[in-house]
Amino acid sequence: MLISGANFAFKRHVFERIGGYHVTAFSADQYDISTRLSRQGKVLLDRSLIAVTSARRVKKPFLRILRDVFKNIAMVTGWVLQYINQFFRHLYRSPLFFRSVKNTLPIFGLVGILFWGYASPSSQLFGKVYFEGEGESKTISLTFDDGPNPEYTPEILAILDKYGIKATFFVVGKNVETYPELTREILERGHILGNHSYSHDANHALSDFGAKDMLRCAETICKYTGVTPCLYRPPYGKRSPWELAAANEMNVTTVSWGYAVEGKSLAETDNAISKILDKSGPGCILLFHDGYGIDANSLQSDCQLTIKVLDSLISNLLQQGYKFVTLPELLGLDAYS
């Protein structure tokens, strides 16, 4: 029961029985006391009783009211911190706490290692994954994920043609079905097609769905272009032991990247180029996007910043003496089976 207002009466011996005031209670006095009193007996409401109070408690200068507000906030904050401190001191002294930590830490450590193997582009925990070349010469490979996209892929192709550069495009099967002519154009211009799954599902690697999705994408690319890629880049770079094993059975090589050029990092062109140049080196595999999964009409699929940065980046790297090659050239692998 909640009594609205602080004017209520109770017998002293009952009040003492419930422990009196709880100075550490976070609720209002009337709520805390009435709740505990209700466990000792009935709480009666007599509407005929009227309490006449003075307004002196609320008729105060504004600055004094403000001071009281901050004083009360500080008091409540102190109680909260004191309660937290007492809780952790009690927990720290408990033998059960140390046993729990001792038993739990290895589990958390194992989960962290497995997640690193699952999501890190450079992890070799579950099997061989290429993320860079040998680095013996100043060569760099440009790769583009999530296409083809009719708005951005042609612009990227035009920039690459301007410099006579060949790149690797990891295409999504559904997008290939939607834009088969654009997919063939990528191939006809001398670029390499790679497998980037059929549906671009974020959780593809958690079950055998990932292997089936990879195979479906390979079949789709072959249907519309006549080639079957030997290179596979998992969506979001996620992979599992069973998906890598399936790729090996299909004679497909899994490739990730050395540095991902993300949309948010491209907001300031000059800073973005400087950062990419710092991260790039001999044998580096750069990841760009010419789409966003199978979504072509969202803010995430906007690749204008990529278009804006790409031309200047290529020019800078060429001035530094770098040569651009496709992934099969960089890694010494077959492009198609």
QUILIN-V310425 format. One record per residue. N is the residue number from 1. RES is the residue in three letters. PHI is phi in whole degrees, -180 to 180 (* if undefined). OMEGA is omega in whole degrees, -180 to 180 (* if undefined). Layout:
n-><N;N>
res-><RES;RES>
phi-><PHI;PHI>
omega-><OMEGA;OMEGA>
//
This chain:
n-><1;2;3;4;5;6;7;8;9;10;11;12;13;14;15;16;17;18;19;20;21;22;23;24;25;26;27;28;29;30;31;32;33;34;35;36;37;38;39;40;41;42;43;44;45;46;47;48;49;50;51;52;53;54;55;56;57;58;59;60;61;62;63;64;65;66;67;68;69;70;71;72;73;74;75;76;77;78;79;80;81;82;83;84;85;86;87;88;89;90;91;92;93;94;95;96;97;98;99;100;101;102;103;104;105;106;107;108;109;110;111;112;113;114;115;116;117;118;119;120;121;122;123;124;125;126;127;128;129;130;131;132;133;134;135;136;137;138;139;140;141;142;143;144;145;146;147;148;149;150;151;152;153;154;155;156;157;158;159;160;161;162;163;164;165;166;167;168;169;170;171;172;173;174;175;176;177;178;179;180;181;182;183;184;185;186;187;188;189;190;191;192;193;194;195;196;197;198;199;200;201;202;203;204;205;206;207;208;209;210;211;212;213;214;215;216;217;218;219;220;221;222;223;224;225;226;227;228;229;230;231;232;233;234;235;236;237;238;239;240;241;242;243;244;245;246;247;248;249;250;251;252;253;254;255;256;257;258;259;260;261;262;263;264;265;266;267;268;269;270;271;272;273;274;275;276;277;278;279;280;281;282;283;284;285;286;287;288;289;290;291;292;293;294;295;296;297;298;299;300;301;302;303;304;305;306;307;308;309;310;311;312;313;314;315;316;317;318;319;320;321;322;323;324;325;326;327;328;329;330;331;332;333;334;335;336;337>
res-><MET;LEU;ILE;SER;GLY;ALA;ASN;PHE;ALA;PHE;LYS;ARG;HIS;VAL;PHE;GLU;ARG;ILE;GLY;GLY;TYR;HIS;VAL;THR;ALA;PHE;SER;ALA;ASP;GLN;TYR;ASP;ILE;SER;THR;ARG;LEU;SER;ARG;GLN;GLY;LYS;VAL;LEU;LEU;ASP;ARG;SER;LEU;ILE;ALA;VAL;THR;SER;ALA;ARG;ARG;VAL;LYS;LYS;PRO;PHE;LEU;ARG;ILE;LEU;ARG;ASP;VAL;PHE;LYS;ASN;ILE;ALA;MET;VAL;THR;GLY;TRP;VAL;LEU;GLN;TYR;ILE;ASN;GLN;PHE;PHE;ARG;HIS;LEU;TYR;ARG;SER;PRO;LEU;PHE;PHE;ARG;SER;VAL;LYS;ASN;THR;LEU;PRO;ILE;PHE;GLY;LEU;VAL;GLY;ILE;LEU;PHE;TRP;GLY;TYR;ALA;SER;PRO;SER;SER;GLN;LEU;PHE;GLY;LYS;VAL;TYR;PHE;GLU;GLY;GLU;GLY;GLU;SER;LYS;THR;ILE;SER;LEU;THR;PHE;ASP;ASP;GLY;PRO;ASN;PRO;GLU;TYR;THR;PRO;GLU;ILE;LEU;ALA;ILE;LEU;ASP;LYS;TYR;GLY;ILE;LYS;ALA;THR;PHE;PHE;VAL;VAL;GLY;LYS;ASN;VAL;GLU;THR;TYR;PRO;GLU;LEU;THR;ARG;GLU;ILE;LEU;GLU;ARG;GLY;HIS;ILE;LEU;GLY;ASN;HIS;SER;TYR;SER;HIS;ASP;ALA;ASN;HIS;ALA;LEU;SER;ASP;PHE;GLY;ALA;LYS;ASP;MET;LEU;ARG;CYS;ALA;GLU;THR;ILE;CYS;LYS;TYR;THR;GLY;VAL;THR;PRO;CYS;LEU;TYR;ARG;PRO;PRO;TYR;GLY;LYS;ARG;SER;PRO;TRP;GLU;LEU;ALA;ALA;ALA;ASN;GLU;MET;ASN;VAL;THR;THR;VAL;SER;TRP;GLY;TYR;ALA;VAL;GLU;GLY;LYS;SER;LEU;ALA;GLU;THR;ASP;ASN;ALA;ILE;SER;LYS;ILE;LEU;ASP;LYS;SER;GLY;PRO;GLY;CYS;ILE;LEU;LEU;PHE;HIS;ASP;GLY;TYR;GLY;ILE;ASP;ALA;ASN;SER;LEU;GLN;SER;ASP;CYS;GLN;LEU;THR;ILE;LYS;VAL;LEU;ASP;SER;LEU;ILE;SER;ASN;LEU;LEU;GLN;GLN;GLY;TYR;LYS;PHE;VAL;THR;LEU;PRO;GLU;LEU;LEU;GLY;LEU;ASP;ALA;TYR;SER>
phi-><*;-110;-96;-82;112;-103;-96;-148;-124;-154;-74;-62;-66;-73;-62;-69;-66;-87;98;67;-71;-104;-68;-96;-69;-87;-90;-63;-54;-64;-74;-64;-69;-65;-65;-73;-66;-64;-80;-98;169;-83;-106;-101;-113;-110;-72;-81;-82;-126;-106;-98;-118;-93;-89;-63;-72;-107;-89;-130;-60;-58;-64;-70;-62;-63;-63;-65;-61;-66;-63;-67;-62;-63;-65;-65;-61;-62;-62;-62;-64;-64;-64;-62;-61;-64;-62;-73;-65;-66;-66;-65;-81;-83;-60;-63;-61;-67;-65;-65;-63;-61;-80;-88;-56;-60;-66;-63;-63;-64;-62;-63;-65;-64;-67;-62;-64;-77;-116;-75;-62;-97;-68;-114;-61;-98;149;-68;-136;-82;-133;-164;-87;-68;79;-79;-134;-81;-118;-136;-118;-93;-129;-131;-107;81;-87;-77;-130;-65;-88;-112;-59;-60;-66;-66;-61;-66;-66;-64;-64;-58;-104;67;-104;-109;-130;-119;-111;-89;-99;-94;-55;-63;-71;-63;-62;-76;-128;-65;-63;-68;-63;-65;-65;-57;-66;-66;-83;93;-88;-101;-99;-122;-89;-125;79;-85;-112;58;-80;-67;-108;-60;-84;-77;-145;-74;-59;-60;-66;-66;-67;-63;-64;-64;-65;-60;-66;-68;-62;-63;-61;-97;-125;87;-121;-119;-63;-98;-109;-131;-117;-65;-55;64;74;-79;-153;-133;-58;-72;-72;-66;-65;-64;-63;-64;-64;-89;59;-112;-97;-90;-129;-110;-161;-94;-146;-97;-91;-88;-60;-65;-76;-98;-58;-107;-56;-61;-66;-64;-63;-61;-68;-64;-63;-66;-82;-83;-162;-55;84;-73;-107;-94;-106;-120;-129;-115;-176;-144;59;-105;-100;-106;-133;-131;-64;-67;-84;-75;-112;-61;-66;-61;-59;-66;-84;-57;-59;-66;-63;-60;-60;-64;-68;-65;-65;-84;91;-83;-115;-98;-133;-78;-60;-57;-68;-65;-99;68;-120;-75;-82;-137;-96>
omega-><179;176;-179;-176;-173;-179;176;-175;180;-180;-174;-175;177;179;178;-179;-179;175;178;179;171;-175;-180;179;-179;180;177;-178;-175;179;-178;-176;-178;177;-179;177;-178;178;-180;-179;-177;172;-174;177;180;-177;-178;-179;-180;178;178;-177;178;179;-177;-177;-178;178;-178;174;-175;-178;178;177;179;178;180;178;-180;178;179;177;179;180;-180;178;178;178;-179;180;178;179;179;179;179;-179;-178;176;178;-180;-178;-179;-177;176;-180;-180;-178;177;180;179;-179;-179;-174;-176;178;180;178;178;179;179;179;179;180;179;177;178;-178;-169;-176;-179;-176;-177;175;-173;-175;-179;-176;175;178;176;177;176;-177;179;180;178;-177;178;179;178;177;177;-178;-177;167;177;-4;180;-173;-179;-172;-178;178;179;179;178;180;179;179;178;-179;-178;-180;-176;174;-177;179;-179;175;-171;178;-174;-180;179;177;177;-178;-176;-178;-179;-180;177;179;179;177;-179;-177;179;174;179;-177;175;176;-178;179;-179;-179;-172;-180;180;-176;-176;-175;-171;-176;-179;179;177;-178;180;179;180;177;180;-180;178;179;179;180;179;-180;-179;-173;-177;-179;178;177;-176;174;-179;-179;173;-179;175;180;180;-177;-180;-180;-180;-177;178;177;178;178;178;178;178;179;-177;179;179;-180;-177;174;-177;177;179;-180;177;-175;-176;-176;-178;-177;-173;177;-170;-176;179;-180;-180;180;-180;179;179;178;-178;-177;177;178;180;-176;173;-179;179;171;176;170;177;178;-178;178;-179;-177;-174;178;178;-179;-178;180;-177;-179;-180;176;178;-176;-175;-170;-177;-178;-180;179;-180;180;-179;177;178;178;176;-180;176;-179;-180;176;180;178;178;-178;-173;-178;-177;174;178;-175;178;*>
//
